[in-house]
Amino acid sequence: MRVVIKVGTSLIAPGGQIDVNLLRGMVDQFDLSKNEYLIVTSGAIAAGMSGLSLKKRPGDVPRMQACAAVGQSKLMHTYERLFFGKKVVAQLLLSSDDFTSPVRYRNLQTALAELLALGVVPIVNENDSVSVRELEGAFGDNDELSSLLATAVKADWLLLLTNVDGLMIPNGRKKPRLQRVIRKLTPAIEAQCNGKSSLGRGGMISKLRAAKLASEGGVHVAILNGRHPKAITLGMERKIGTYFPPQKAEGR
């Protein structure tokens, strides 16, 4: 199977420091002998904060660009160490233009197909240090980027890893309950989402919309708590998280 895994800023770099133990636990769940994996990684700006001794996320674009440039280097160094002796990794920094230009889109698909054929694990992020539109939230903390990528490579699964168990919905006076399956995203479901992480740009609403986009492209999608020690395994078995079944013929 071909699996796209998106890891949010709240998991990768809480407080501006890369959580190597969490990422190691994630990679250890990969069945590299059977599946192909692509990782969409957020966290460059947050990771760059520590390198530049910044205590809070900057609000101005030039400072965010600087953080992204510093943090992206730290991220790739981390992923290279985690996959050392297992797989070669490759960095792809993308912008919205790579999906709207037919020529660039075909070039992207060709490059990804060759990398996967060679057994490489692509590590994908927004081109935050150069493309200002991405810094202004074009991809919603990489949620939409991951769905576009999953469609581009005809993935079987898109796993959106975050710091909550999935979509939690009101349950009267009791604790909110987990919505296990969403077959159709409605305005009523969207209305139950609010808030976003302090270091990232996304939130549950952007994940729901990304899941809708990918599932309409024939991809199985799950929103999962990335801190669960078996999030990837159990998510693909549909035992945890919020699951979105594909809306048409499956990706592959």
Beta strands, then each sheet from edge to edge (+ up, - down):
strand 1: 2-7
strand 2: 36-41
strand 3: 89-94
strand 4: 121-126
strand 5: 157-162
strand 6: 168-171
strand 7: 174-178
strand 8: 220-225
strand 9: 242-244
sheet 1: 3+ 4+ 2+ 1+ 5+ 8+ 9-
sheet 2: 6+ 7-
end
